[in-house]
Amino acid sequence: MNLDDKSLFLGAMEDVQPLKHNHDVHWHP
């Protein structure tokens, strides 16, 4: 994994985390 791939991967994880958090809150009030 080169630096660019790692940056894209970490960026994707940052994009997914808020969605997962909102999903968890929605289903577990």
mmCIF entry with sequence, helices, sheets and N, C-alpha, C, O atoms, coordinates in Angstrom:
data_MODEL
# 
_entry.id   MODEL 
# 
_entity.id                         1 
_entity.type                       polymer 
_entity.pdbx_number_of_molecules   1 
# 
_entity_poly.entity_id                      1 
_entity_poly.type                           'polypeptide(L)' 
_entity_poly.nstd_linkage                   no 
_entity_poly.nstd_monomer                   no 
_entity_poly.pdbx_seq_one_letter_code       MNLDDKSLFLGAMEDVQPLKHNHDVHWHP 
_entity_poly.pdbx_seq_one_letter_code_can   MNLDDKSLFLGAMEDVQPLKHNHDVHWHP 
_entity_poly.pdbx_strand_id                 A 
# 
loop_
_entity_poly_seq.entity_id 
_entity_poly_seq.num 
_entity_poly_seq.mon_id 
_entity_poly_seq.hetero 
1 1  MET n 
1 2  ASN n 
1 3  LEU n 
1 4  ASP n 
1 5  ASP n 
1 6  LYS n 
1 7  SER n 
1 8  LEU n 
1 9  PHE n 
1 10 LEU n 
1 11 GLY n 
1 12 ALA n 
1 13 MET n 
1 14 GLU n 
1 15 ASP n 
1 16 VAL n 
1 17 GLN n 
1 18 PRO n 
1 19 LEU n 
1 20 LYS n 
1 21 HIS n 
1 22 ASN n 
1 23 HIS n 
1 24 ASP n 
1 25 VAL n 
1 26 HIS n 
1 27 TRP n 
1 28 HIS n 
1 29 PRO n 
# 
_struct_asym.id          A 
_struct_asym.entity_id   1 
# 
_struct_conf.conf_type_id            HELX_P 
_struct_conf.id                      HELX_P1 
_struct_conf.pdbx_PDB_helix_id       AA1 
_struct_conf.beg_label_comp_id       LEU 
_struct_conf.beg_label_asym_id       A 
_struct_conf.beg_label_seq_id        3 
_struct_conf.pdbx_beg_PDB_ins_code   ? 
_struct_conf.end_label_comp_id       TRP 
_struct_conf.end_label_asym_id       A 
_struct_conf.end_label_seq_id        27 
_struct_conf.pdbx_end_PDB_ins_code   ? 
_struct_conf.beg_auth_comp_id        LEU 
_struct_conf.beg_auth_asym_id        A 
_struct_conf.beg_auth_seq_id         3 
_struct_conf.end_auth_comp_id        TRP 
_struct_conf.end_auth_asym_id        A 
_struct_conf.end_auth_seq_id         27 
_struct_conf.pdbx_PDB_helix_class    1 
_struct_conf.details                 ? 
_struct_conf.pdbx_PDB_helix_length   25 
# 
_struct_conf_type.id          HELX_P 
_struct_conf_type.criteria    ? 
_struct_conf_type.reference   ? 
# 
loop_
_atom_site.group_PDB 
_atom_site.id 
_atom_site.type_symbol 
_atom_site.label_atom_id 
_atom_site.label_alt_id 
_atom_site.label_comp_id 
_atom_site.label_asym_id 
_atom_site.label_entity_id 
_atom_site.label_seq_id 
_atom_site.pdbx_PDB_ins_code 
_atom_site.Cartn_x 
_atom_site.Cartn_y 
_atom_site.Cartn_z 
_atom_site.occupancy 
_atom_site.B_iso_or_equiv 
_atom_site.pdbx_formal_charge 
_atom_site.auth_seq_id 
_atom_site.auth_comp_id 
_atom_site.auth_asym_id 
_atom_site.auth_atom_id 
_atom_site.pdbx_PDB_model_num 
ATOM 1   N N  . MET A 1 1  ? 0.854   -1.198 0.000  1.00 0.00 ? 1  MET A N  1 
ATOM 2   C CA . MET A 1 1  ? 0.000   0.000  0.000  1.00 0.00 ? 1  MET A CA 1 
ATOM 3   C C  . MET A 1 1  ? 0.888   1.247  0.000  1.00 0.00 ? 1  MET A C  1 
ATOM 4   O O  . MET A 1 1  ? 1.719   1.432  0.890  1.00 0.00 ? 1  MET A O  1 
ATOM 5   N N  . ASN A 1 2  ? 0.701   2.083  -0.999 1.00 0.00 ? 2  ASN A N  1 
ATOM 6   C CA . ASN A 1 2  ? 1.529   3.290  -1.042 1.00 0.00 ? 2  ASN A CA 1 
ATOM 7   C C  . ASN A 1 2  ? 0.833   4.427  -0.291 1.00 0.00 ? 2  ASN A C  1 
ATOM 8   O O  . ASN A 1 2  ? -0.301  4.276  0.163  1.00 0.00 ? 2  ASN A O  1 
ATOM 9   N N  . LEU A 1 3  ? 1.513   5.550  -0.165 1.00 0.00 ? 3  LEU A N  1 
ATOM 10  C CA . LEU A 1 3  ? 0.993   6.662  0.634  1.00 0.00 ? 3  LEU A CA 1 
ATOM 11  C C  . LEU A 1 3  ? -0.354  7.152  0.112  1.00 0.00 ? 3  LEU A C  1 
ATOM 12  O O  . LEU A 1 3  ? -1.262  7.434  0.894  1.00 0.00 ? 3  LEU A O  1 
ATOM 13  N N  . ASP A 1 4  ? -0.484  7.255  -1.220 1.00 0.00 ? 4  ASP A N  1 
ATOM 14  C CA . ASP A 1 4  ? -1.740  7.744  -1.793 1.00 0.00 ? 4  ASP A CA 1 
ATOM 15  C C  . ASP A 1 4  ? -2.893  6.806  -1.454 1.00 0.00 ? 4  ASP A C  1 
ATOM 16  O O  . ASP A 1 4  ? -3.980  7.256  -1.091 1.00 0.00 ? 4  ASP A O  1 
ATOM 17  N N  . ASP A 1 5  ? -2.654  5.503  -1.572 1.00 0.00 ? 5  ASP A N  1 
ATOM 18  C CA . ASP A 1 5  ? -3.711  4.536  -1.259 1.00 0.00 ? 5  ASP A CA 1 
ATOM 19  C C  . ASP A 1 5  ? -4.103  4.646  0.209  1.00 0.00 ? 5  ASP A C  1 
ATOM 20  O O  . ASP A 1 5  ? -5.282  4.568  0.553  1.00 0.00 ? 5  ASP A O  1 
ATOM 21  N N  . LYS A 1 6  ? -3.112  4.827  1.064  1.00 0.00 ? 6  LYS A N  1 
ATOM 22  C CA . LYS A 1 6  ? -3.387  4.930  2.504  1.00 0.00 ? 6  LYS A CA 1 
ATOM 23  C C  . LYS A 1 6  ? -4.217  6.185  2.779  1.00 0.00 ? 6  LYS A C  1 
ATOM 24  O O  . LYS A 1 6  ? -5.153  6.145  3.578  1.00 0.00 ? 6  LYS A O  1 
ATOM 25  N N  . SER A 1 7  ? -3.884  7.285  2.127  1.00 0.00 ? 7  SER A N  1 
ATOM 26  C CA . SER A 1 7  ? -4.623  8.529  2.330  1.00 0.00 ? 7  SER A CA 1 
ATOM 27  C C  . SER A 1 7  ? -6.073  8.358  1.888  1.00 0.00 ? 7  SER A C  1 
ATOM 28  O O  . SER A 1 7  ? -6.994  8.812  2.567  1.00 0.00 ? 7  SER A O  1 
ATOM 29  N N  . LEU A 1 8  ? -6.270  7.697  0.740  1.00 0.00 ? 8  LEU A N  1 
ATOM 30  C CA . LEU A 1 8  ? -7.625  7.478  0.237  1.00 0.00 ? 8  LEU A CA 1 
ATOM 31  C C  . LEU A 1 8  ? -8.395  6.574  1.182  1.00 0.00 ? 8  LEU A C  1 
ATOM 32  O O  . LEU A 1 8  ? -9.576  6.800  1.445  1.00 0.00 ? 8  LEU A O  1 
ATOM 33  N N  . PHE A 1 9  ? -7.720  5.543  1.696  1.00 0.00 ? 9  PHE A N  1 
ATOM 34  C CA . PHE A 1 9  ? -8.368  4.605  2.613  1.00 0.00 ? 9  PHE A CA 1 
ATOM 35  C C  . PHE A 1 9  ? -8.803  5.321  3.892  1.00 0.00 ? 9  PHE A C  1 
ATOM 36  O O  . PHE A 1 9  ? -9.938  5.166  4.344  1.00 0.00 ? 9  PHE A O  1 
ATOM 37  N N  . LEU A 1 10 ? -7.893  6.104  4.470  1.00 0.00 ? 10 LEU A N  1 
ATOM 38  C CA . LEU A 1 10 ? -8.210  6.830  5.701  1.00 0.00 ? 10 LEU A CA 1 
ATOM 39  C C  . LEU A 1 10 ? -9.318  7.847  5.437  1.00 0.00 ? 10 LEU A C  1 
ATOM 40  O O  . LEU A 1 10 ? -10.188 8.051  6.284  1.00 0.00 ? 10 LEU A O  1 
ATOM 41  N N  . GLY A 1 11 ? -9.290  8.480  4.273  1.00 0.00 ? 11 GLY A N  1 
ATOM 42  C CA . GLY A 1 11 ? -10.332 9.446  3.914  1.00 0.00 ? 11 GLY A CA 1 
ATOM 43  C C  . GLY A 1 11 ? -11.679 8.755  3.818  1.00 0.00 ? 11 GLY A C  1 
ATOM 44  O O  . GLY A 1 11 ? -12.693 9.301  4.252  1.00 0.00 ? 11 GLY A O  1 
ATOM 45  N N  . ALA A 1 12 ? -11.695 7.552  3.249  1.00 0.00 ? 12 ALA A N  1 
ATOM 46  C CA . ALA A 1 12 ? -12.944 6.795  3.118  1.00 0.00 ? 12 ALA A CA 1 
ATOM 47  C C  . ALA A 1 12 ? -13.468 6.417  4.494  1.00 0.00 ? 12 ALA A C  1 
ATOM 48  O O  . ALA A 1 12 ? -14.670 6.492  4.747  1.00 0.00 ? 12 ALA A O  1 
ATOM 49  N N  . MET A 1 13 ? -12.571 6.011  5.382  1.00 0.00 ? 13 MET A N  1 
ATOM 50  C CA . MET A 1 13 ? -12.984 5.629  6.731  1.00 0.00 ? 13 MET A CA 1 
ATOM 51  C C  . MET A 1 13 ? -13.603 6.831  7.446  1.00 0.00 ? 13 MET A C  1 
ATOM 52  O O  . MET A 1 13 ? -14.597 6.688  8.158  1.00 0.00 ? 13 MET A O  1 
ATOM 53  N N  . GLU A 1 14 ? -13.016 8.011  7.257  1.00 0.00 ? 14 GLU A N  1 
ATOM 54  C CA . GLU A 1 14 ? -13.541 9.222  7.890  1.00 0.00 ? 14 GLU A CA 1 
ATOM 55  C C  . GLU A 1 14 ? -14.932 9.536  7.347  1.00 0.00 ? 14 GLU A C  1 
ATOM 56  O O  . GLU A 1 14 ? -15.793 10.027 8.077  1.00 0.00 ? 14 GLU A O  1 
ATOM 57  N N  . ASP A 1 15 ? -15.151 9.248  6.051  1.00 0.00 ? 15 ASP A N  1 
ATOM 58  C CA . ASP A 1 15 ? -16.462 9.499  5.449  1.00 0.00 ? 15 ASP A CA 1 
ATOM 59  C C  . ASP A 1 15 ? -17.501 8.520  5.988  1.00 0.00 ? 15 ASP A C  1 
ATOM 60  O O  . ASP A 1 15 ? -18.663 8.880  6.176  1.00 0.00 ? 15 ASP A O  1 
ATOM 61  N N  . VAL A 1 16 ? -17.080 7.289  6.234  1.00 0.00 ? 16 VAL A N  1 
ATOM 62  C CA . VAL A 1 16 ? -18.010 6.242  6.668  1.00 0.00 ? 16 VAL A CA 1 
ATOM 63  C C  . VAL A 1 16 ? -18.379 6.364  8.144  1.00 0.00 ? 16 VAL A C  1 
ATOM 64  O O  . VAL A 1 16 ? -19.529 6.126  8.512  1.00 0.00 ? 16 VAL A O  1 
ATOM 65  N N  . GLN A 1 17 ? -17.429 6.726  8.983  1.00 0.00 ? 17 GLN A N  1 
ATOM 66  C CA . GLN A 1 17 ? -17.683 6.772  10.427 1.00 0.00 ? 17 GLN A CA 1 
ATOM 67  C C  . GLN A 1 17 ? -18.908 7.622  10.812 1.00 0.00 ? 17 GLN A C  1 
ATOM 68  O O  . GLN A 1 17 ? -19.748 7.145  11.575 1.00 0.00 ? 17 GLN A O  1 
ATOM 69  N N  . PRO A 1 18 ? -19.040 8.855  10.315 1.00 0.00 ? 18 PRO A N  1 
ATOM 70  C CA . PRO A 1 18 ? -20.216 9.671  10.675 1.00 0.00 ? 18 PRO A CA 1 
ATOM 71  C C  . PRO A 1 18 ? -21.516 8.997  10.253 1.00 0.00 ? 18 PRO A C  1 
ATOM 72  O O  . PRO A 1 18 ? -22.507 9.058  10.980 1.00 0.00 ? 18 PRO A O  1 
ATOM 73  N N  . LEU A 1 19 ? -21.523 8.353  9.086  1.00 0.00 ? 19 LEU A N  1 
ATOM 74  C CA . LEU A 1 19 ? -22.726 7.672  8.613  1.00 0.00 ? 19 LEU A CA 1 
ATOM 75  C C  . LEU A 1 19 ? -23.068 6.518  9.539  1.00 0.00 ? 19 LEU A C  1 
ATOM 76  O O  . LEU A 1 19 ? -24.232 6.313  9.884  1.00 0.00 ? 19 LEU A O  1 
ATOM 77  N N  . LYS A 1 20 ? -22.042 5.760  9.942  1.00 0.00 ? 20 LYS A N  1 
ATOM 78  C CA . LYS A 1 20 ? -22.272 4.624  10.835 1.00 0.00 ? 20 LYS A CA 1 
ATOM 79  C C  . LYS A 1 20 ? -22.775 5.145  12.182 1.00 0.00 ? 20 LYS A C  1 
ATOM 80  O O  . LYS A 1 20 ? -23.683 4.565  12.778 1.00 0.00 ? 20 LYS A O  1 
ATOM 81  N N  . HIS A 1 21 ? -22.185 6.232  12.653 1.00 0.00 ? 21 HIS A N  1 
ATOM 82  C CA . HIS A 1 21 ? -22.588 6.797  13.939 1.00 0.00 ? 21 HIS A CA 1 
ATOM 83  C C  . HIS A 1 21 ? -24.056 7.227  13.881 1.00 0.00 ? 21 HIS A C  1 
ATOM 84  O O  . HIS A 1 21 ? -24.826 6.929  14.795 1.00 0.00 ? 21 HIS A O  1 
ATOM 85  N N  . ASN A 1 22 ? -24.441 7.920  12.818 1.00 0.00 ? 22 ASN A N  1 
ATOM 86  C CA . ASN A 1 22 ? -25.823 8.365  12.670 1.00 0.00 ? 22 ASN A CA 1 
ATOM 87  C C  . ASN A 1 22 ? -26.756 7.168  12.547 1.00 0.00 ? 22 ASN A C  1 
ATOM 88  O O  . ASN A 1 22 ? -27.867 7.190  13.077 1.00 0.00 ? 22 ASN A O  1 
ATOM 89  N N  . HIS A 1 23 ? -26.321 6.142  11.864 1.00 0.00 ? 23 HIS A N  1 
ATOM 90  C CA . HIS A 1 23 ? -27.123 4.926  11.697 1.00 0.00 ? 23 HIS A CA 1 
ATOM 91  C C  . HIS A 1 23 ? -27.340 4.265  13.051 1.00 0.00 ? 23 HIS A C  1 
ATOM 92  O O  . HIS A 1 23 ? -28.452 3.843  13.369 1.00 0.00 ? 23 HIS A O  1 
ATOM 93  N N  . ASP A 1 24 ? -26.290 4.174  13.840 1.00 0.00 ? 24 ASP A N  1 
ATOM 94  C CA . ASP A 1 24 ? -26.398 3.546  15.165 1.00 0.00 ? 24 ASP A CA 1 
ATOM 95  C C  . ASP A 1 24 ? -27.355 4.351  16.050 1.00 0.00 ? 24 ASP A C  1 
ATOM 96  O O  . ASP A 1 24 ? -28.174 3.774  16.765 1.00 0.00 ? 24 ASP A O  1 
ATOM 97  N N  . VAL A 1 25 ? -27.253 5.664  16.001 1.00 0.00 ? 25 VAL A N  1 
ATOM 98  C CA . VAL A 1 25 ? -28.104 6.519  16.824 1.00 0.00 ? 25 VAL A CA 1 
ATOM 99  C C  . VAL A 1 25 ? -29.558 6.384  16.382 1.00 0.00 ? 25 VAL A C  1 
ATOM 100 O O  . VAL A 1 25 ? -30.469 6.375  17.210 1.00 0.00 ? 25 VAL A O  1 
ATOM 101 N N  . HIS A 1 26 ? -29.767 6.278  15.063 1.00 0.00 ? 26 HIS A N  1 
ATOM 102 C CA . HIS A 1 26 ? -31.122 6.170  14.522 1.00 0.00 ? 26 HIS A CA 1 
ATOM 103 C C  . HIS A 1 26 ? -31.796 4.879  14.995 1.00 0.00 ? 26 HIS A C  1 
ATOM 104 O O  . HIS A 1 26 ? -32.970 4.879  15.365 1.00 0.00 ? 26 HIS A O  1 
ATOM 105 N N  . TRP A 1 27 ? -31.039 3.786  14.976 1.00 0.00 ? 27 TRP A N  1 
ATOM 106 C CA . TRP A 1 27 ? -31.617 2.492  15.331 1.00 0.00 ? 27 TRP A CA 1 
ATOM 107 C C  . TRP A 1 27 ? -31.538 2.202  16.826 1.00 0.00 ? 27 TRP A C  1 
ATOM 108 O O  . TRP A 1 27 ? -32.213 1.300  17.322 1.00 0.00 ? 27 TRP A O  1 
ATOM 109 N N  . HIS A 1 28 ? -30.711 2.968  17.546 1.00 0.00 ? 28 HIS A N  1 
ATOM 110 C CA . HIS A 1 28 ? -30.585 2.743  18.992 1.00 0.00 ? 28 HIS A CA 1 
ATOM 111 C C  . HIS A 1 28 ? -30.770 4.058  19.733 1.00 0.00 ? 28 HIS A C  1 
ATOM 112 O O  . HIS A 1 28 ? -29.797 4.611  20.246 1.00 0.00 ? 28 HIS A O  1 
ATOM 113 N N  . PRO A 1 29 ? -31.987 4.569  19.802 1.00 0.00 ? 29 PRO A N  1 
ATOM 114 C CA . PRO A 1 29 ? -32.240 5.878  20.422 1.00 0.00 ? 29 PRO A CA 1 
ATOM 115 C C  . PRO A 1 29 ? -32.009 5.839  21.926 1.00 0.00 ? 29 PRO A C  1 
ATOM 116 O O  . PRO A 1 29 ? -32.176 6.853  22.603 1.00 0.00 ? 29 PRO A O  1 
# 
